[in-house]
Amino acid sequence: MTAGELVVVATPIGNLGDLSPRAAEVLAGADIVCCEDTRHTGLMLSRLNIKANRLVSLHAHNERERSPQILAELRAGAQIAVVSDAGTPGVSDPGARLVMAAVEAGFKVTTVPGPSAVLAALAVAGVAWSRWRFEGFLPRKGPERRARVAEIARAGHPVVLYESPRRLTSTLSDLAAACGGDRGVSVCRELTKIHEEVLRTTLGQAGEHFRATEPRGEITLVVHPGAGAGENAPPEDAAVRLEVEALVAAGHSRRDAVSSVASRLGLSRRHVYDASLVRGPKGGGAPR
């Protein structure tokens, strides 16, 4: 029996008209469609008059356990499509683990490209980009979050983030503290949907706007590079301080944290130490 094939299929992030004809053909012809939520995908397919043979749930909580079952279906010759609730599987959505397992097992893996919130946001952000970086969802708290924010502050190219409405204002505040309130940002909300909105402003003004106006819907942020920013440019002191704080919070001594950051960034230990003691925007003295 001929081995099966796994097809990664991008689905609409809002407007159902964005599903490509080839994607519709693959979903209709697949023996199995793996999806995050069978009810969500079933409703989408019904609205598009696509009849799928069999829907199987594949989400963040069962992908590890379910992947061997899917591989067994591939060995039996099944044609399998994998989708997420919206956009491209594996991009901050389930699917990557299954793809890796299929590749390692020697099965053919291909894709039907299409909608992506990352690329959609970059396209309308109003910022030039020949290079860019995708951060997905930031850690909610702790040293890893502070370190990631510090890296964004130093980036010499646009950085794309996903964020939930509930955490948007805190993320904008953290980014403004590290990057400066005048750093440009495009807040893309409900892309391709009826209430699509793109707010092109600064981190400081965006924070003020969404503290006064409750954010809703799916949100993608594009943080613009700072004036003269670059991977080889000296980082702002606020970003240096955040990196030191992150290491100290992770259990390193301040001496070791300063030495590590100074070595990695090519700065003097004195500069890094002084930067680490600068008061934050709310005061409170030197970080502990």
Secondary structure as the mmCIF struct_conf table of DSSP 4:
data_model
#
loop_
_struct_conf.conf_type_id
_struct_conf.id
_struct_conf.beg_label_comp_id
_struct_conf.beg_label_asym_id
_struct_conf.beg_label_seq_id
_struct_conf.end_label_comp_id
_struct_conf.end_label_asym_id
_struct_conf.end_label_seq_id
STRN STRN1 GLU A 5 VAL A 9
STRN STRN2 THR A 11 THR A 11
BEND BEND1 ILE A 13 GLY A 14
HELX_RH_3T_P HELX_RH_3T_P1 LEU A 16 ASP A 18
BEND BEND2 LEU A 19 LEU A 19
HELX_RH_AL_P HELX_RH_AL_P1 PRO A 21 GLY A 29
BEND BEND3 ASP A 31 ASP A 31
STRN STRN3 ILE A 32 CYS A 35
BEND BEND4 GLU A 36 GLU A 36
HELX_RH_AL_P HELX_RH_AL_P2 THR A 38 ARG A 47
TURN_TY1_P TURN_TY1_P1 LEU A 48 ASN A 49
BEND BEND5 ASN A 53 ASN A 53
STRN STRN4 LEU A 55 SER A 57
TURN_TY1_P TURN_TY1_P2 ALA A 60 ASN A 62
HELX_RH_AL_P HELX_RH_AL_P3 GLU A 63 ARG A 75
TURN_TY1_P TURN_TY1_P3 ALA A 76 GLY A 77
STRN STRN5 GLN A 79 VAL A 82
BEND BEND6 ASP A 85 ALA A 86
STRN STRN6 GLY A 87 GLY A 87
TURN_TY1_P TURN_TY1_P4 PRO A 89 GLY A 90
BEND BEND7 VAL A 91 ASP A 93
TURN_TY1_P TURN_TY1_P5 PRO A 94 GLY A 95
HELX_RH_AL_P HELX_RH_AL_P4 ALA A 96 GLU A 104
TURN_TY1_P TURN_TY1_P6 ALA A 105 GLY A 106
STRN STRN7 LYS A 108 VAL A 112
HELX_RH_AL_P HELX_RH_AL_P5 ALA A 117 VAL A 124
BEND BEND8 ALA A 125 ALA A 125
BEND BEND9 SER A 130 ARG A 131
STRN STRN8 ARG A 133 PHE A 137
HELX_LH_PP_P HELX_LH_PP_P1 LEU A 138 PRO A 139
BEND BEND10 ARG A 140 GLY A 142
HELX_RH_AL_P HELX_RH_AL_P6 PRO A 143 ARG A 154
BEND BEND11 GLY A 156 HIS A 157
STRN STRN9 VAL A 159 GLU A 163
HELX_RH_3T_P HELX_RH_3T_P2 PRO A 165 ARG A 167
HELX_RH_AL_P HELX_RH_AL_P7 LEU A 168 CYS A 179
TURN_TY1_P TURN_TY1_P7 GLY A 181 ASP A 182
BEND BEND12 ARG A 183 ARG A 183
STRN STRN10 GLY A 184 ARG A 189
BEND BEND13 GLU A 190 GLU A 190
TURN_TY1_P TURN_TY1_P8 LEU A 191 THR A 192
BEND BEND14 LYS A 193 LYS A 193
TURN_TY1_P TURN_TY1_P9 ILE A 194 HIS A 195
STRN STRN11 GLU A 197 THR A 202
HELX_RH_AL_P HELX_RH_AL_P8 LEU A 203 ALA A 212
BEND BEND15 THR A 213 THR A 213
BEND BEND16 GLY A 217 GLY A 217
STRN STRN12 ILE A 219 VAL A 223
HELX_LH_PP_P HELX_LH_PP_P2 HIS A 224 GLY A 226
TURN_TY1_P TURN_TY1_P10 ALA A 227 GLY A 228
TURN_TY1_P TURN_TY1_P11 GLU A 231 ASN A 232
BEND BEND17 ALA A 233 ALA A 233
HELX_LH_PP_P HELX_LH_PP_P3 PRO A 234 GLU A 236
HELX_RH_AL_P HELX_RH_AL_P9 ASP A 237 ALA A 249
TURN_TY1_P TURN_TY1_P12 ALA A 250 GLY A 251
HELX_RH_AL_P HELX_RH_AL_P10 ARG A 254 LEU A 265
TURN_TY1_P TURN_TY1_P13 GLY A 266 GLY A 266
HELX_RH_AL_P HELX_RH_AL_P11 ARG A 269 SER A 276
TURN_TY1_P TURN_TY1_P14 LEU A 277 LEU A 277
BEND BEND18 VAL A 278 VAL A 278
HELX_LH_PP_P HELX_LH_PP_P4 ARG A 279 GLY A 280
TURN_TY1_P TURN_TY1_P15 PRO A 281 LYS A 282
BEND BEND19 ALA A 286 ALA A 286
#
